[in-house]
C-alpha cells in the first residue's frame, strides 16, 4: 500500500470543499460513475442529521450536502479571525494491483491515517475508486476542528513518512502485499518489524524501481491512444534520456552541456515552480511538456542542481529542431507506404469522417459546459433563497407555538380543565406541525436538486440530447458504451474494429437485424428467434459460435471495419475465427495470430493448386 498527499490546483480557500468532494464522490460530469456501479464511501465525525441525503440515495446531492457541512465549519473559523488558508487535506491511499479492499478496510485505513496525523476528531469524507488498475481510497479531511473552530496544520515535510509507516502497519493488519517506501517491513524471529531505511540502503537491497517506465500524465496517455505511437513523455525517456545520461557522466559537465545535448533532440529543459520540466515545440507552435524527473529520479531539479549547481539558462541559440514530430511522421510515412493506393483512399475518407466526428464532439462538449455553467450559477442562488425561506418558516412556527403554548394553559384553567393534559394534547399537534414542515422542506430541497442537477451525469445529458436526434450525442453514447464493454469484456469472444461509420442496419441472408435505438445496438437473430451476435458499434459480440454465425459476423465486420478486424476471446475461438477470416480475405490485425494466418494462407494455396496424378504402371518401374 502507498499513500500520497494530493495538492489542489485551485485555491480551496476561495472555492471550498465543493470541487474536491464532487471529484471523490464521482458527482462531476467528467468523472461520473457508471450506472451499474454503486459508490462506496461515507463521512467521518459528521452527524447524519446534518445531511439531507446519504451516499446510497444520490451521490451528487450527498457531495453537495457534505461540502455545505464542511464549509460551514470552516466559515465559523474564518469569522472568528483564526484562519484564512486552505482547509482541505486530501490523501489518496492506494492498494496494489489485484488487491480489493472492503468498505470496512477502507474506513479502517482512513481512521488510522487520521489518528496518525492528529486529525482523529476532525470531519472527513472518503470514497473508494475502483476504475483504475489499483483500487484506491480518497480521504478528504477538514483541517478545522468542528467544535473548537481552530485549524490544525498538517505535519509538513513529515506527513509523507508518517503516511508511509501507516501503510506498512495496515499491510500487516490486513495481510496484504508489501510495498517499499521510507519504511520497510522486515521478517524477523519476533514477527514483522517496520524499520526506516534510506534510499541508499534500499538501492543496495534492490528495493528501488528507478528504471521503470515513466508514469504518464492522463493527457500523454490519451495522446498515445490517439496516435497509436509514443507520446512526447514516452519518447523523451528513450534516446534523449540516454544521451543526457552519457553527458552527465563526463568530467566537468555544466548546464550548457545539458542544454546542448537536449537541443540536438529539439528538447528544452527549464525550471517550473519547485521542479523542472522538459518541452518540445511542434511546427504549429504547440508546446508539449513533461516532468524532467520522468526521465529518471536523477533528472529531478534537486539531483541536477546537486551535480551542476543552481540552474543556468542556455546562453547559445541552438538550431530549431522538431525531432519528436519528425520521428512520429516518419513512422506514419513508413507505415502508409505499405498500404496499396485503394486502401490509402479509403483510409483518407475514414480519417475525414473521424475529423468530422471529433469536431462534433468538441462542439457537443462546449454546449454541455455552457448549459451546466448557467445552472451552476443559478443553483447556489436558489438554494440560498430556499435556505433563508425555510429558516424564516421554522422561526415563525416556533414563535407561533410558543404563544400558543401559553394560551393553551390559560384556556384550560378558564374551562376548569387540567393544564397538564391540555398541554400534552397541544404538544402532539405541535409535533405533527413540526414534522410536516420538516418533510415539506425536505421534499422542496430534493425537488430543487432534481430540477437543477448542475453535476448532472454527462451520460444522462447525452441521452436527453440523443432523444432529440443529435447525431454527435448518439456517437458519444456509443463511444462510452464501447469503452465500458472493452474494459469488462475484453476476454469475451468477439470481433473488433475502428468504427467510424454511422450506425446502420447491415443484413445477411438468413438473419434478421433488429435495431435497439435506446441502447444503440443491432441484434442479429436467426429464423428461430435466437440472437446470433450483437453489433455494438466498434465491436461485434458473439452469442452463437457456430460456423454459419461466425461467417456472417465476419462478413459484417469486413463491411463495417474496412476489411480489417481484431479478434478477441478464447484461444479456440480466436484460432478458428482467424482461419475463417483468412479464407474470406479479411485481414487479421492481431500480431499473435499471424502464424495461424500464414499457415491458413499456405493451406489455401495448396488446396487451390491443380492436382497431378502420376500413373507409374506399365513403365518398367
C-alpha positions in Angstrom: 0.0 0.0 0.0 1.1 3.5 -0.7 -0.3 6.9 0.3 0.1 10.3 -1.4 -1.0 13.8 -0.3 -2.8 15.5 -3.2 -2.4 19.2 -3.5 -5.2 21.1 -5.2 -4.5 23.3 -8.3 -7.3 25.7 -7.3 -7.5 27.8 -4.2 -9.6 25.8 -1.8 -9.6 28.9 0.5 -12.0 30.5 -2.0 -13.7 27.6 -3.6 -14.3 25.5 -0.5 -14.8 21.7 -0.4 -17.2 21.6 -3.3 -14.8 20.8 -6.2 -12.8 18.1 -4.3 -15.9 16.4 -3.0 -17.5 16.4 -6.4 -14.4 14.6 -7.6 -14.1 11.9 -4.9 -17.9 11.3 -4.8 -18.0 11.0 -8.6 -20.5 13.8 -8.8 -18.9 15.7 -11.6 -19.8 15.3 -15.3 -16.2 14.4 -16.2 -15.7 11.7 -13.6 -19.2 10.2 -13.5 -19.8 6.7 -12.1 -21.1 4.0 -14.5 -24.8 3.4 -13.9 -24.4 -0.2 -12.8 -21.9 0.7 -10.1 -22.5 1.9 -6.5 -20.0 4.3 -5.0 -18.6 3.0 -1.7 -17.8 5.7 0.9 -19.0 7.8 3.7 -18.4 10.5 6.3 -16.3 10.7 9.5 -17.2 12.8 12.5 -20.2 14.2 10.7 -23.7 13.5 12.1 -26.2 12.0 9.6 -28.7 14.6 10.9 -26.6 17.3 9.3 -27.1 15.8 5.8 -30.2 15.8 3.7 -29.1 12.9 1.5 -27.0 9.8 2.1 -24.5 8.4 -0.4 -26.7 5.5 -1.4 -29.6 7.8 -2.4 -27.8 10.3 -4.5 -24.0 10.8 -4.7 -24.4 14.3 -6.3 -26.7 15.6 -3.6 -24.5 13.9 -0.9 -21.4 15.7 -2.2 -23.2 19.0 -2.2 -24.5 18.4 1.4 -21.1 17.3 2.7 -19.5 20.4 1.1 -22.0 22.7 2.9 -21.3 21.0 6.3 -17.5 21.3 6.0 -17.7 24.8 4.5 -19.9 25.9 7.5 -17.2 24.6 9.9 -14.5 26.5 8.0 -16.6 29.6 7.8 -17.1 29.8 11.5 -13.3 29.6 12.0 -12.8 32.4 9.5 -15.5 34.5 11.1 -13.6 34.3 14.4 -10.4 35.5 12.6 -8.5 32.4 13.4 -7.8 31.0 9.9 -7.7 32.2 6.3 -5.9 29.4 4.5 -6.7 26.1 2.7 -8.8 23.8 4.9 -8.6 20.8 2.6 -6.2 18.0 3.4 -6.5 15.3 0.6 -4.9 11.9 0.8 -5.0 9.0 -1.6 -4.5 5.5 -0.2 -3.5 3.0 -2.9 -3.7 -0.7 -2.8 -1.5 -2.9 -5.0 -2.9 -4.4 -8.3 -5.1 -7.4 -7.5 -6.0 -6.2 -4.0 -9.5 -5.1 -3.5 -10.3 -3.5 -0.1 -13.7 -3.9 1.5 -15.5 -0.8 2.7 -14.7 -1.8 6.2 -11.0 -2.0 5.4 -11.1 1.3 3.6 -12.8 3.0 6.6 -10.2 1.4 8.9 -7.4 2.8 6.8 -8.9 6.3 6.9 -9.3 6.2 10.7 -5.7 5.0 11.1 -4.4 7.7 8.8 -6.4 10.5 10.6 -5.2 9.3 14.0 -1.6 9.2 12.9 -1.8 12.7 11.5 -3.6 14.1 14.6 -6.9 14.6 12.8 -9.0 11.9 14.6 -11.5 14.4 15.9 -11.9 16.3 12.6 -14.6 16.0 9.9 -13.8 14.0 6.8 -15.3 12.2 3.8 -13.9 9.2 1.9 -14.8 7.0 -1.1 -13.3 4.0 -2.9 -12.4 4.3 -6.6 -12.1 1.0 -8.4 -11.9 2.3 -12.1 -8.1 2.0 -12.4 -5.5 -0.8 -12.2 -5.2 -0.1 -8.5 -8.1 0.3 -6.1 -7.6 3.4 -4.1 -9.4 5.5 -1.4 -9.7 9.2 -1.5 -9.8 10.8 2.0 -10.6 14.5 2.4 -10.1 15.9 5.8 -11.2 19.3 7.1 -8.2 20.9 8.9 -10.6 23.0 11.0 -11.8 21.3 14.2 -15.7 21.0 14.2 -16.2 22.4 17.8 -13.2 24.4 18.7 -13.1 26.1 15.2 -9.3 26.1 15.2 -7.3 24.9 12.1 -4.6 22.3 12.7 -1.6 22.4 10.3 -0.5 19.1 8.9 3.0 17.9 9.8 4.5 19.2 6.6 7.7 17.5 5.4 6.9 14.7 7.9 3.5 13.6 6.7 4.9 11.5 3.8 7.0 9.5 6.3 4.0 9.2 8.7 1.7 8.1 5.9 4.3 5.6 4.7 4.6 4.0 8.1 0.8 3.8 8.3 0.8 1.9 5.1 3.3 -0.7 6.4 1.1 -1.1 9.6 -2.0 -1.6 7.6 -0.3 -4.1 5.3 0.5 -6.2 8.3 -3.0 -5.8 9.8 -4.8 -6.7 6.5 -2.3 -9.3 5.4 -1.8 -7.5 2.0 1.3 -7.4 -0.2 4.1 -5.1 1.0 5.3 -2.0 -0.8 8.6 -0.2 -0.3 9.0 3.4 0.8 10.9 5.2 3.5 9.7 2.4 5.8 10.3 -1.3 5.0 8.8 -4.3 6.6 11.3 -7.0 7.6 10.5 -10.5 8.7 12.3 -11.4 12.0 12.1 -14.1 14.6 9.8 -11.8 16.5 7.5 -11.3 13.6 7.3 -8.4 11.0 9.3 -5.4 12.0 8.9 -1.9 10.4 12.2 -0.1 10.0 13.1 3.3 8.5 15.6 2.8 5.6 17.4 5.4 3.5 17.4 5.5 -0.3 21.0 4.3 -0.4 20.1 1.3 1.7 17.0 0.5 -0.4 19.1 0.8 -3.5 21.6 -1.6 -2.1 18.9 -4.1 -1.3 17.4 -3.7 -4.8 14.2 -2.2 -3.4 14.1 0.9 -5.7 12.4 0.8 -9.1 14.3 3.8 -10.6 14.5 2.5 -14.2 10.8 1.6 -14.5 8.8 3.1 -17.4 7.8 6.7 -16.6 4.3 7.3 -15.3 2.5 9.2 -18.0 0.1 12.0 -17.3 -3.5 11.5 -18.4 -3.1 13.8 -21.4 0.0 11.9 -22.5 -1.7 8.5 -22.2 -4.6 9.8 -24.2 -2.2 11.1 -26.9 -0.6 7.7 -27.2 -4.1 6.2 -27.7 -5.0 8.7 -30.4 -1.6 8.5 -32.1 -1.0 4.8 -31.8 2.6 5.8 -31.1 4.8 7.2 -28.3 3.7 10.4 -26.6 6.4 13.1 -26.1 6.8 11.9 -22.5 7.5 8.3 -23.6 9.7 9.4 -26.4 11.9 11.8 -24.3 12.5 8.9 -21.9 14.4 7.0 -24.6 17.1 8.4 -26.8 17.2 11.9 -25.3 17.4 10.3 -21.8 20.3 8.0 -22.8 22.2 10.9 -24.4 21.7 13.1 -21.3 22.9 10.3 -19.0 26.1 9.9 -21.1 26.6 13.7 -21.0 26.2 13.9 -17.2 28.9 11.2 -16.8 31.5 13.3 -18.5 34.0 15.2 -16.2 33.4 18.9 -15.8 29.9 18.8 -17.2 27.9 22.0 -17.0 24.4 23.3 -17.6 25.4 24.4 -21.1 26.4 20.9 -21.9 23.0 19.7 -20.8 21.2 22.3 -22.9 23.4 21.4 -26.0 22.7 17.7 -25.5 18.9 18.1 -25.3 18.8 20.7 -28.1 20.0 18.0 -30.6 16.7 16.3 -29.9 14.7 19.6 -30.1 14.2 19.4 -26.3 14.5 22.3 -23.8 14.9 21.9 -20.0 13.8 24.7 -17.7 12.6 25.2 -14.1 8.9 25.4 -13.3 7.7 26.1 -9.8 9.6 23.9 -7.4 10.5 21.4 -10.1 11.8 21.2 -13.6 10.3 20.3 -17.0 11.4 19.3 -20.5 9.5 20.6 -23.5 9.5 20.5 -27.3 7.8 22.8 -29.8 5.9 21.4 -32.7 5.9 23.0 -36.1 2.5 24.7 -35.5 3.8 26.3 -32.3 2.2 24.0 -29.8 4.4 23.0 -26.8 4.5 19.5 -25.4 5.8 19.1 -21.8 6.7 16.5 -19.2 8.5 16.5 -15.9 12.2 16.2 -16.1 12.1 13.5 -13.4 10.1 11.3 -15.8 13.5 10.6 -17.4 14.6 9.3 -14.0 14.9 10.5 -10.5 18.5 11.5 -11.3 17.0 14.1 -13.7 14.9 15.9 -11.0 15.7 19.5 -10.2 17.3 18.6 -6.8 19.6 16.0 -8.3 20.7 18.0 -11.3 21.4 21.1 -9.1 23.3 18.9 -6.7 25.6 17.9 -9.6 25.6 21.0 -11.7 24.9 23.8 -9.3 22.0 26.3 -9.5 20.1 26.2 -12.8 21.7 28.3 -15.6 19.7 29.1 -18.7 21.1 28.4 -22.1 23.3 31.2 -23.5 23.6 29.9 -27.0 20.6 29.8 -29.5 20.6 26.3 -30.9 19.2 25.5 -34.3 15.4 24.8 -34.3 14.6 21.1 -34.2 11.4 19.1 -34.4 12.9 15.7 -33.9 10.0 14.3 -31.9 7.4 15.3 -34.6 9.7 14.1 -37.4 10.1 10.7 -35.7 6.3 10.3 -35.5 5.7 11.5 -39.0 8.4 9.1 -40.4 6.9 6.2 -38.7 3.5 7.1 -40.1 5.0 7.5 -43.6 6.8 4.2 -43.5 3.5 2.6 -42.3 1.5 4.2 -45.0 3.9 3.1 -47.8 2.9 -0.5 -47.1 -0.7 0.2 -48.0 -2.0 -0.1 -51.6 -3.5 3.1 -53.3 -7.1 1.8 -52.9 -6.6 1.4 -49.1 -5.0 4.9 -48.9 -8.1 6.5 -50.5 -10.3 4.5 -48.1 -8.2 5.5 -45.1 -8.3 9.2 -46.1 -12.1 9.0 -46.3 -12.2 7.4 -42.9 -9.8 10.0 -41.4 -12.0 12.7 -42.8 -15.1 11.2 -41.1 -13.1 10.8 -37.9 -12.1 14.5 -38.0 -15.8 15.5 -38.6 -16.8 13.4 -35.6 -14.1 14.9 -33.4 -15.3 18.4 -34.3 -18.9 17.5 -33.5 -17.8 16.1 -30.1 -15.9 19.3 -29.2 -19.0 21.4 -30.1 -21.2 19.0 -28.0 -18.9 19.3 -25.0 -18.8 23.1 -25.3 -22.6 23.2 -25.4 -22.8 20.9 -22.3 -20.3 23.1 -20.4 -22.2 26.3 -21.3 -25.5 24.8 -20.1 -24.0 23.4 -16.9 -22.3 26.7 -16.1 -25.5 28.5 -16.3 -27.2 26.0 -14.0 -24.2 26.1 -11.6 -24.6 29.9 -11.2 -28.3 29.7 -10.7 -28.4 26.8 -8.2 -26.5 28.4 -5.3 -28.7 31.4 -5.5 -31.9 29.3 -5.5 -30.5 27.2 -2.6 -29.6 30.3 -0.6 -33.1 31.7 -1.2 -34.7 28.4 -0.1 -32.5 28.1 3.0 -33.4 31.7 4.1 -37.1 31.0 3.4 -37.1 27.7 5.3 -35.3 29.2 8.2 -37.9 32.0 8.3 -40.7 29.4 8.2 -39.2 27.4 11.1 -38.7 30.5 13.2 -42.3 31.7 12.5 -43.7 28.3 13.5 -41.6 28.3 16.7 -42.8 31.7 17.7 -46.4 30.8 17.0 -46.1 27.6 19.0 -44.5 29.5 22.0 -47.5 31.9 22.0 -49.9 29.0 21.6 -48.3 27.1 24.5 -49.0 29.8 27.0 -52.5 30.4 25.7 -53.3 26.6 25.9 -52.6 26.6 29.7 -54.6 29.8 30.3 -57.6 28.5 28.3 -57.6 25.2 30.2 -57.7 26.9 33.5 -60.7 29.1 32.4 -62.5 25.9 31.4 -61.6 24.3 34.6 -59.6 21.6 32.9 -56.2 20.2 33.7 -53.4 22.4 32.2 -51.0 19.5 32.0 -53.5 17.3 30.0 -54.2 20.2 27.6 -50.5 20.9 27.2 -50.0 17.2 26.3 -52.7 17.3 23.6 -51.3 20.5 22.2 -47.7 19.1 22.2 -48.9 16.2 20.0 -50.4 18.6 17.5 -47.3 20.8 17.6 -45.1 17.9 16.9 -47.1 16.9 13.9 -46.8 20.5 12.6 -43.1 20.5 13.0 -42.8 17.1 11.3 -45.0 18.3 8.5 -42.9 21.4 7.8 -39.7 19.3 8.0 -41.0 16.8 5.5 -42.3 19.5 3.2 -39.0 21.4 3.3 -37.0 18.2 2.7 -39.2 17.5 -0.4 -38.6 21.0 -1.6 -34.8 20.6 -1.3 -34.9 17.3 -3.1 -37.1 18.8 -5.8 -34.6 21.7 -6.3 -31.6 19.2 -6.5 -33.5 17.2 -9.1 -34.6 20.3 -11.0 -31.1 21.9 -11.1 -28.7 19.0 -11.3 -25.6 21.1 -12.1 -23.5 18.0 -11.6 -25.8 16.0 -13.9 -24.1 12.9 -15.3 -22.6 13.5 -18.7 -24.2 10.3 -20.0 -27.7 11.3 -18.8 -27.3 14.7 -20.6 -26.1 12.9 -23.7 -29.2 10.6 -23.5 -31.5 13.7 -23.5 -29.8 15.1 -26.5 -29.8 11.8 -28.3 -33.6 11.5 -27.8 -33.8 14.8 -29.7 -31.9 13.3 -32.7 -28.5 14.8 -32.0 -26.0 12.6 -34.0 -23.0 13.8 -32.1 -24.7 12.7 -28.8 -25.5 9.3 -30.3 -21.9 8.8 -31.4 -20.7 9.9 -27.9 -23.0 7.4 -26.2 -21.7 4.6 -28.5 -18.1 5.6 -27.5 -18.9 5.5 -23.8 -20.6 2.1 -24.1 -17.7 0.7 -26.1 -15.1 1.8 -23.6 -17.1 0.2 -20.8 -17.5 -3.0 -22.7 -13.9 -3.1 -23.7 -12.8 -2.8 -20.0 -15.1 -5.5 -18.7 -15.5 -7.8 -21.7 -12.1 -7.9 -23.3 -12.0 -11.7 -22.8 -15.4 -12.3 -24.4 -15.5 -13.9 -27.9 -15.9 -11.1 -30.4 -14.6 -9.1 -33.3 -13.5 -5.5 -33.1 -12.6 -2.7 -35.5 -12.3 1.0 -35.9 -15.9 2.2 -36.0 -16.1 5.5 -37.9 -19.2 4.9 -39.9 -22.6 5.9 -38.6 -24.8 3.2 -37.1 -26.8 1.4 -39.7 -28.6 -2.0 -40.1 -26.5 -4.4 -42.1 -28.3 -7.6 -43.4 -27.0 -11.1 -44.1 -29.1 -13.8 -45.6 -31.0 -16.0 -43.1 -30.6 -13.3 -40.4 -32.9 -10.7 -39.1 -31.5 -7.4 -37.9 -33.3 -5.7 -35.0 -32.3 -2.1 -34.1 -32.4 -1.1 -30.5 -32.4 2.7 -30.7 -32.3 3.2 -26.9 -29.1 1.2 -26.4 -27.7 1.9 -29.9 -27.4 -1.8 -30.7 -28.1 -4.0 -33.7 -29.1 -7.5 -32.6 -28.9 -10.2 -35.4 -31.2 -13.1 -34.9 -31.8 -16.4 -36.8 -35.1 -17.6 -38.1 -35.7 -19.4 -34.8 -35.6 -16.0 -33.0 -32.3 -16.8 -31.2 -29.7 -14.0 -31.1 -26.6 -15.0 -33.1 -24.5 -11.9 -32.4 -24.9 -8.2 -31.5 -23.3 -5.2 -33.3 -22.5 -2.7 -30.5 -20.7 -0.2 -32.9 -16.9 -0.8 -32.6 -17.4 -4.4 -31.5 -19.5 -7.4 -32.7 -20.2 -9.7 -29.7 -20.8 -13.4 -30.5 -23.6 -15.3 -28.8 -23.6 -18.3 -31.1 -20.2 -19.8 -32.1 -21.5 -21.9 -35.0 -19.7 -21.8 -38.4 -22.7 -20.0 -40.1 -22.9 -17.3 -37.4 -19.2 -16.8 -37.4 -19.0 -16.4 -41.1 -22.0 -13.9 -41.1 -20.3 -11.9 -38.3 -17.0 -11.8 -40.1 -18.7 -10.6 -43.3 -20.5 -7.8 -41.5 -17.2 -6.9 -39.7 -15.4 -6.7 -43.1 -18.1 -4.3 -44.3 -18.0 -2.2 -41.2 -14.3 -2.1 -40.4 -12.8 -1.8 -43.9 -11.7 -5.4 -44.2 -9.5 -5.3 -41.1 -10.5 -6.9 -37.8 -9.1 -7.6 -34.3 -10.3 -10.9 -32.8 -10.8 -11.3 -29.0 -11.9 -14.1 -26.7 -10.8 -17.7 -26.0 -7.8 -19.1 -27.8 -10.0 -21.8 -29.5 -12.4 -19.1 -30.9 -9.6 -16.8 -32.0 -7.8 -19.5 -33.9 -11.0 -20.6 -35.6 -12.1 -17.0 -36.4 -8.6 -16.1 -37.7 -8.7 -19.1 -40.1 -12.2 -18.3 -41.3 -11.3 -14.6 -41.8 -8.3 -15.5 -43.8 -10.4 -17.8 -46.1 -12.8 -14.9 -46.6 -9.9 -12.5 -47.5 -10.3 -10.4 -44.3 -7.1 -9.0 -42.8 -6.5 -10.1 -39.2 -4.7 -7.4 -37.1 -3.7 -9.5 -34.1 0.1 -10.0 -34.0 -0.1 -13.2 -32.1 -2.4 -14.7 -34.7 -0.1 -14.1 -37.7 1.3 -17.6 -37.5 -2.1 -19.1 -37.9 -2.9 -16.7 -40.7 0.3 -17.6 -42.6 -0.5 -21.3 -42.2 -4.0 -20.9 -43.5 -2.7 -18.9 -46.5 -0.3 -21.7 -47.3 -3.0 -24.3 -46.8 -5.4 -22.4 -49.1 -2.6 -22.1 -51.7 -2.0 -25.9 -51.5 -5.7 -26.7 -51.8 -6.1 -24.5 -54.9 -3.1 -26.0 -56.7 -4.2 -28.4 -59.6 -3.8 -32.0 -58.6 -1.3 -34.0 -60.6 -2.0 -37.7 -60.9 1.0 -39.9 -61.7 0.4 -43.4 -63.0 3.5 -45.4 -63.0 2.0 -48.7 -64.1 3.4 -50.3 -67.3 6.6 -48.2 -67.5 9.1 -50.7 -66.2 9.4 -49.3 -62.7 
